[in-house]
Amino acid sequence: MIKFEDKKKYDTRHGGPFDRGSADSWYSRGINPHFYEGPTHFSDRVPESEMSSKEIQAYIAGFFWNEQFGGKKDYS
């Protein structure tokens, strides 16, 4: 499990791997590693097949950080 202080190890910029992982968790989507080169939806999307192992690790860390410490979108 990711520890709270581990979040500091990652670049948490909007659109980056950590951010996209936490967003997928927030919206109750499954794990689907990806990120954006710049701002989310306003730049090229980088799929898992083109991500480095470090980028995939950051995505997964973001996903599980939100699972442990974040919340979930309320669709009601």
JORANOR-V852821 format. One record per backbone hydrogen bond with DSSP energy under -0.5 kcal/mol. NH is the residue of the N-H (numbers start at 1). CO is the residue of the C=O. If there is no record, write none. Layout:
nh={NH/NH}
co={CO/CO}
This chain:
nh={6/7/8/9/10/12/16/18/20/21/22/23/24/25/26/27/28/29/35/36/37/42/46/47/48/50/51/56/57/58/59/60/61/62/63/64/65/66/67/68/69/70/70/73/75}
co={3/4/5/6/7/10/13/11/16/17/18/19/20/21/22/23/25/24/46/15/44/39/35/45/33/47/48/52/53/54/55/56/57/58/59/60/61/62/63/64/65/65/66/26/73}
